[in-house]
Every structure is written in structure tokens, then in C-alpha cells.
Amino acid sequence: MDDKSYVSLEQRVCLVCGTSFDTGSLLLDKRLRASMKRHTTTGWGLCPEHQKLFDDGFVALVECDPERSGSPAGGRMKPEQAYRTGRVAHLRRTAFTQVFNVPIEDKQVCVFVEPGLIEQLQSMVAPAAN
């Protein structure tokens, strides 16, 4: 049985965690042909959890395995090339520019980092006193 229709629910893939999420939008085939599946992925975005963190002034550090990821063209890895390890850390924008001593664009939501960097940053933070 063919379950295609002329309407579809739009989904995007989160840049940070790589999971699909619903956008709440409907897609419609202008010719009214049964050409779309129930869900259609249209691109990249932020899931509600990571969108809230971005709105609160955080940048996501997404750990990626360089051996399993695609080779970055010009030093910039594309989201579809990144092999995410599952480790993610969030840093305030102001702290990011101080720690890494590089500016970051206001629209940039995440940075792909090498394995071990998140652990190194965690070791720099003093443990909370009880």
C-alpha cells in the first residue's frame, strides 16, 4: 500500500543533537499529486530545547569524531559531514570568546569540536562546594 499524499508534515534536523523534530508546518504539493510521505525533512534547524539555550545566549560545542566525519572543505565541516559522538556542552557567548580568543557570529548556534575538548574545559571548572 502506497502511503504518499499531497500533504506532508515538515520536519527539520537539529544541528546540535541530530534528532528530527516537527516544525508545525504543512507542506502541500501544488499539483495535488500524491508525491510526499507523511513527514518531509526540509533542512537543518534547532530543536526546542537547543533553541531555548541559543536564545538564552549559549553556543553549543558538539563533539565530533574526525576519523568518521567527512573531510572539511576549507576547514569548515558541514552538518551532514559531522559524525557526532553524543557529547555536547553549552558555553555562554561571552565565555566562548574569552576561552577561545576568537569572535563568533551572532547567528552561529554551534561549533564542532574534536574529542577531548569538552573534558578539557570541564577540568578547568572548579568543583562546586557543598
N, C-alpha and C positions, 0 to 999 in steps of 0.2 A: 504494500500500500504506500503510495506517494503522499507524504505529509507536507508538501510545499503549498504555499499560499501566496497571495499578492500583498499580504501584510506581514510584518515581522517586528519583533521587539528588539530594539537596539541595545547592544552591549559594547562595552569597552574593556580593555585590559589595563589593570593598574600598573603604572611604571615602577612602583616600589615593590609590591609583593607578587605581581604577575598573575593575580586572580582576575577572572571575568566578573563584571558587575553590571547590573541593569542601569541604564541612564534614565528610564522613564519615558523615552521617546518611541514613537511608532514609525516604521518605515513603510512606504507604500510604493508599489510598482506602478508607475504612471500608465502603463499599458494594460493594467489589471490582469496580468498573466501570473500564473502560479509559478513564480521563479525563486521564491525565498523560503528558507527554513523558518522554524519558529523563532529562533534567535539569530541575529546577524551581528558579528563583531565588525565595528567600523574603524577602530583605531585604538590609540593609547589615551589614557586619562588617569585620574586618581580616584580610588575607591573612597567612599565617605569617610572612613577612618583616617586615611592619609591626607585627604583634602582638608580635614579639620586641623591636622597638625601643620600642614603647609600654611593655612590661613592664620594660625597662631604664631607664625614666624620661624618654623623649623625647616631645615634641609635634611632630607633622608640620605644616609650613607648606606648604599646597597652593596653588600659584599658579593663579588663575582669571581669565579674560577677562571683565570686567564687561559689555562690549557684547554678548557672545554668551550670557552667563548670564541666567537668568530674574531678574526683579526681586525682590530680597529683601523679604519681608513683615516689617515691624518691624525692619529692619536685619539680620536673620539669614537667611543663604542656606541653603536646604535642599540636601542632597547631590544630589538629582535635578535641581536648577536649575543647579548649578555646571558651567561649561564649563572643564574642566581643560586647562591648556596643556602639561602634562607635566613642569613644573619642580616639584620637591619638595625641601624642606630639613627637617632634623630638628634641633630645639633641645632641650636639657635643660630640664625644667620650671622649675628654679631660675633658669636663664638667661632663660627666657621672661618670667618675672615681673619680672626686673630690666630687661630691654631694653624691654619694652612698658609697664611700670609699671601693669599690671592683673593681678588674680588670675585664675587659670584653674582650673576644676573638676578634681578628681582623675580623673573619668571621661571628660573631654573628650580625644579622641585626636588631633584635628586642628583647624586653623584655616584658613579660606580667606582668601588674601591677594591684593592687587592686583598686577599685573605691575610688576616693577622692585624690589619689596621684598626679594626674595631676593638680587638683585645688590647692593643697598644694604647688606645685612647682610654679604655676602661681602667687600665693600670695607672693612668695619670690622675684619676679622680680619687680623692681621699675617701676611705670608707666612712659611712655615716655613723656618728656616735649614738649609742643607745641611751 
